[in-house]
Amino acid sequence: MRWVDTVAADQCPVGFVIEQVVEGHVLAIANVKGMFKVTDGICPHQGGSIGKGTLHHYDNCVVRCPWHGWEYDLETGQHQTIPSLELKTYETRIVNGMVQVGMDND
């Protein structure tokens, strides 16, 4: 795994999710109570932008796709009612004010 910069931490306020393209991967970056959660940014349902969605069930760390309301747990990536559907999740860390994501070595 290698660490890649995504966005400055102050560009994603608490309670928000944003979309960022990193090395050709569309990612959703969410700030949940100051902890950054990163998942694949494309909903497996019909391709909606998870990074343009909204956070719900704030304590449970859930993001809602803006197209059809499908909800995913940001910790596990699992869909809230169809556990076999999931978004890939990524490890994160903050270095020099940047949110970094752990990317696979391909």
SEKEGU-234663 format. One record per residue: x, y, z of N, C-alpha, C in turn. Coordinates in pm, whole numbers, padded with zeros to 5 digits, always signed. Atoms other than C-alpha are relative to their C-alpha. Layout:
! residues N
XYZXYZXYZ...
This chain:
! residues 106
+00085-00117+00000+00000+00000+00000+00090+00124+00000-00071-00127+00001+00114+00354-00070-00097+00111+00036+00083-00112-00045-00016+00682+00072+00000+00109-00105+00017-00101+00104-00153+00942-00169-00082+00116+00056+00076-00118-00040-00265+01300-00099-00132+00006-00077+00129-00017+00067-00633+01366-00173-00044+00145+00002+00053-00135-00015-00748+01703-00038+00049+00055+00134-00034-00061-00129-00655+01952+00234-00114-00027+00098+00102+00036-00099-00837+01850+00552-00100+00112+00023+00093-00112-00024-00986+02198+00591-00095+00027-00116+00091-00014+00115-01156+02166+00251-00122-00090+00010+00115+00089-00023-01396+01901+00386-00045+00017+00145+00044-00028-00136-01580+02038+00691-00070-00118+00067+00072+00103-00077-01725+01819+00966-00144-00008-00049+00139+00023+00041-02055+01665+00855-00022+00004-00150+00013-00007+00145-01983+01689+00481+00075-00114-00067-00069+00096+00085-01878+01452+00204+00027+00069-00133-00037-00061+00127-01695+01558-00112+00053-00107-00095-00053+00091+00102-01587+01395-00437+00139+00047-00039-00135-00031+00043-01223+01378-00538+00047-00113-00092-00057+00101+00089-01054+01199-00830+00149-00009+00031-00139+00024-00038-00723+01045-00727+00053-00115-00083-00062+00101+00086-00508+00858-00977-00105-00076-00081+00104+00060+00084-00815+00793-01192-00112-00067+00077+00105+00059-00083-01026+00666-00899-00089+00111+00056+00093-00095-00059-01339+00858-00802-00022-00043+00145+00012+00030-00143-01343+00875-00421-00100+00094+00066+00084-00081-00087-01592+01000-00164+00076+00017+00131-00074-00031-00121-01421+01172+00129-00096+00067+00097+00096-00050-00098-01635+01226+00438+00072+00038+00129-00053-00043-00128-01557+01415+00757-00107-00026+00105+00094+00040-00104-01737+01244+01044+00062+00032+00135-00051-00043-00131-01670+01427+01370+00151+00015+00002-00143-00022+00009-01320+01515+01253+00081-00120-00044-00066+00121+00051-01239+01162+01137-00036-00015-00147+00026+00011+00143-01201+01116+00762-00021-00145-00040+00036+00132+00053-01365+00819+00593+00000+00012-00152-00009-00004+00146-01295+00739+00227-00051-00131-00057+00053+00116+00071-01486+00503-00002+00009+00025-00150+00021-00022+00142-01524+00445-00372-00109+00103-00014+00092-00110+00014-01716+00741-00502-00116-00023-00095+00108+00029+00095-01952+00568-00746-00093-00105+00061+00100+00093-00054-02273+00403-00623-00015-00120-00093+00014+00119+00085-02294+00042-00749-00141-00019-00055+00138+00013+00047-02670+00083-00799-00012+00049-00145+00010-00053+00136-02671+00316-01102+00103+00109-00028-00111-00089+00030-02348+00514-01085-00008+00140+00056+00008-00132-00063-02450+00809-00868+00129+00036+00072-00121-00049-00065-02179+01024-00713-00018+00001+00152+00007+00006-00146-02140+00925-00347+00056+00128+00061-00061-00122-00051-01920+01232-00296-00088+00123-00011+00096-00110+00009-02214+01454-00388-00124-00031+00083+00110+00040-00088-02437+01277-00136+00004+00077+00131+00008-00063-00131-02512+01364+00224+00022-00103+00109-00017+00089-00115-02423+01220+00563-00130-00006+00077+00121+00022-00079-02708+01072+00765+00035-00090+00117-00026+00083-00118-02737+00891+01095+00141+00031+00048-00134-00055-00025-02438+01105+01192+00086-00089+00089-00081+00084-00088-02325+00881+01478+00034-00133-00064-00024+00129+00064-02348+00577+01253+00083+00012-00126-00094-00015+00110-02138+00727+00977-00056-00057-00130+00068+00050+00120-02377+00670+00684-00007+00110-00105+00011-00093+00111-02364+00837+00342-00115-00044-00090+00115+00027+00088-02669+00864+00114+00032+00048-00141-00019-00035+00140-02634+00856-00265-00107+00101-00042+00098-00103+00037-02801+01166-00415-00098-00044-00108+00088+00040+00110-02958+00978-00707-00125-00072+00049+00115+00081-00040-03183+00721-00539-00007-00027+00150+00008+00012-00145-03112+00748-00167+00061-00125+00060-00064+00119-00057-02912+00428-00129+00102+00044+00104-00085-00039-00112-02721+00440+00200+00107-00106+00028-00115+00087-00026-02379+00297+00284+00070+00043+00129-00078-00024-00121-02189+00264+00611+00142+00038-00042-00133-00046+00040-01864+00460+00576+00113-00079+00064-00103+00084-00064-01675+00227+00812+00023-00129-00080-00009+00132+00064-01753-00097+00628-00024+00004-00150+00038-00009+00140-01880+00022+00290-00130-00071-00032+00120+00079+00026-02188-00201+00329-00124+00087-00018+00132-00061+00020-02527-00097+00195-00081-00027+00126+00074+00011-00125-02768-00041+00484-00102-00113+00003+00102+00106-00001-03030-00297+00375+00035-00119-00089-00043+00111+00086-02849-00514+00116+00149-00024+00028-00139+00015-00044-02530-00631+00292+00096-00053-00106-00089+00052+00104-02398-00803-00021+00052+00111-00091-00048-00115+00077-02361-00459-00185+00091+00084+00089-00088-00083-00081-02069-00253-00068+00091+00086-00087-00101-00087+00058-01833+00028-00153+00135-00040+00058-00134+00023-00052-01460-00026-00123+00033+00114+00097-00044-00101-00096-01322+00156+00183+00153+00008-00003-00143-00025+00002-00974+00303+00219+00048+00048+00136-00062-00053-00121-00743+00365+00512+00034+00146-00024-00033-00142+00012-00683+00733+00582+00093+00044+00113-00079-00067-00102-00444+00954+00772+00015+00146-00042-00025-00141+00027-00366+01326+00798+00150+00024+00013-00142-00034-00001-00013+01439+00708+00015+00142-00055-00020-00140+00041+00082+01808+00693-00129+00065-00050+00128-00061+00034-00286+01904+00677-00072-00061-00119+00061+00066+00115-00362+01673+00384-00061-00133+00042+00060+00133-00018-00602+01379+00391+00071-00092-00098-00064+00100+00086-00405+01084+00260-00081-00128+00005+00072+00126+00011-00557+00759+00141+00100-00109-00037-00085+00114+00032-00391+00419+00130-00050-00068-00126+00037+00059+00130-00398+00300-00232+00076-00131-00019-00065+00126+00033-00322-00051-00352+00118+00025-00093-00112-00004+00094+00009-00105-00526-00040-00080-00123+00036+00075+00122-00100-00190-00880+00110+00004-00099
